[in-house]
Amino acid sequence: MSLDSHQNEVVINNEFERRIVEAFEIFDHTGNKMINTHEISSVLCSLGCVPTKAEIQEIIQNLQESENPEKVHLSKFLPLVSSLISKYKFHPASAEELLRAFQVLDKENTGYLTKEFIQKTFIERGEYFSQEELEEMLSIAVNPETGTIIYEIYINQIMID
């Protein structure tokens, strides 16, 4: 499969790279194969990776272009992220690890967490996501009708996707 945008060809060689492209495209709001640099951590998290602030900054420095330092093109993002993940620098969490993490947060054992609880928890614990990044991630995970994340369903969705 091949994508062509702004003279930057993106060749997808396997299922693993297709998943990275799909995660990237969730945050590509204009469809031009570009995302804002502040969305890199959201893309990586949607792939199940949990890089540090320093690792995110290193990725941004490697991907930034002088003519548009706030944007990253898929043609640069895909090979770097594919390499980092395949070398287990950002080892994706397993379904079991994700479930345990959600269960730790779900003190009442309800099987779900509210959007407000997740936002408050991330902000209070000083996680490295900006409010905008957190909102972007939650827009995918939260059921719009209930305002909750039924985490077993969410984990199944991201593991299947």
C-alpha positions in Angstrom: 0.0 0.0 0.0 1.3 3.5 -0.8 0.1 6.9 0.2 1.2 10.1 -1.7 0.9 13.5 -0.1 2.9 16.7 -0.6 5.5 14.8 -2.6 6.3 12.6 0.4 5.5 9.0 -0.4 4.5 6.8 2.4 5.0 3.1 1.8 3.2 0.7 4.2 5.1 -2.6 4.2 3.1 -4.6 6.8 0.2 -4.8 9.3 2.3 -3.3 12.0 3.0 -0.1 9.9 -0.7 0.0 8.9 -1.6 0.2 12.6 0.8 3.1 13.1 -0.6 4.9 10.1 -4.2 4.4 11.3 -3.3 5.8 14.8 -1.6 8.8 13.1 -4.6 9.4 10.9 -6.9 9.7 13.9 -5.0 12.9 14.8 -4.6 14.1 11.2 -7.6 16.4 11.3 -7.0 18.0 7.9 -6.3 14.8 6.0 -2.9 16.1 4.7 -0.8 13.4 6.4 0.4 16.0 9.0 -0.1 16.3 12.7 0.9 18.9 15.3 4.0 17.9 17.2 2.1 18.1 20.5 -0.1 15.2 19.3 2.9 12.8 18.9 2.4 11.5 22.5 -1.3 11.0 21.9 -0.5 8.9 18.8 2.0 6.8 20.7 -0.4 6.3 23.6 -3.1 5.2 21.2 -0.7 2.5 20.1 -0.2 1.4 23.7 3.2 3.0 24.2 4.1 5.1 27.1 7.1 7.2 26.3 8.6 9.7 28.8 8.6 13.5 28.3 12.2 13.3 27.3 11.6 10.6 24.8 8.8 12.6 23.2 11.0 15.7 23.0 13.7 13.5 21.3 11.2 12.3 18.8 10.0 15.8 18.1 13.6 17.0 17.5 14.2 14.1 15.1 11.0 14.8 13.2 10.8 18.6 13.1 11.4 20.4 9.8 12.7 24.0 9.7 10.0 25.2 7.4 7.2 24.0 9.6 8.5 23.1 13.1 5.0 22.6 14.6 4.0 19.9 12.2 5.2 16.3 11.5 4.5 14.5 8.2 3.6 10.8 8.2 6.5 10.1 5.8 9.0 11.0 8.6 6.8 9.7 11.5 6.2 6.2 10.2 9.8 5.0 9.8 11.0 6.5 13.1 8.1 5.2 15.2 8.1 1.9 13.5 11.8 1.5 14.3 11.5 2.6 17.9 8.6 0.3 18.6 10.1 -2.7 16.8 13.3 -2.3 18.8 11.1 -2.3 22.0 12.1 1.2 23.0 8.4 1.8 23.4 7.1 -1.6 24.2 3.3 -1.6 23.9 1.4 -2.7 26.9 -0.3 -6.0 26.8 -4.1 -6.3 27.3 -3.5 -7.7 30.7 -1.3 -4.8 31.7 -3.8 -2.3 30.5 -6.6 -4.1 32.4 -4.6 -4.1 35.6 -3.9 -0.3 35.2 -7.6 0.5 34.7 -8.5 -1.8 37.7 -6.1 0.1 39.9 -7.9 3.3 39.1 -11.4 1.7 39.4 -11.4 1.5 43.3 -15.1 0.6 43.4 -14.7 -2.2 40.8 -17.5 -0.8 38.5 -15.9 -1.8 35.2 -15.8 1.8 34.0 -14.2 5.2 34.7 -15.7 8.6 34.0 -14.0 11.1 31.7 -13.9 13.6 34.5 -12.1 11.1 36.8 -9.5 10.3 34.2 -8.9 14.0 33.5 -8.6 14.8 37.2 -6.3 11.9 37.9 -4.0 12.7 35.0 -3.8 16.4 36.0 -3.3 15.7 39.8 -0.6 13.1 39.2 1.3 15.4 36.9 1.1 13.2 33.8 2.8 14.6 30.8 -0.3 15.1 28.7 -1.6 18.6 28.0 -5.3 19.2 28.4 -5.7 19.2 24.6 -3.8 15.9 24.3 -5.9 14.3 27.1 -9.1 15.5 25.4 -8.0 14.1 22.1 -7.3 10.7 23.6 -10.5 10.6 25.6 -12.5 11.5 22.5 -11.6 8.0 21.3 -12.1 6.1 24.5 -15.2 7.7 26.1 -18.7 6.6 25.2 -20.4 9.9 24.2 -23.8 8.8 25.6 -22.6 7.8 29.0 -19.4 9.9 29.5 -17.6 6.8 30.7 -14.8 4.5 29.6 -15.9 0.9 29.8 -12.3 -0.2 30.0 -12.7 -3.9 29.0 -14.4 -2.8 25.8 -11.9 -0.1 25.2 -9.0 -2.4 25.7 -10.6 -4.9 23.3 -11.0 -2.2 20.7 -7.4 -1.0 20.8 -6.1 -4.5 20.8 -8.2 -5.5 17.8 -7.5 -2.3 16.0 
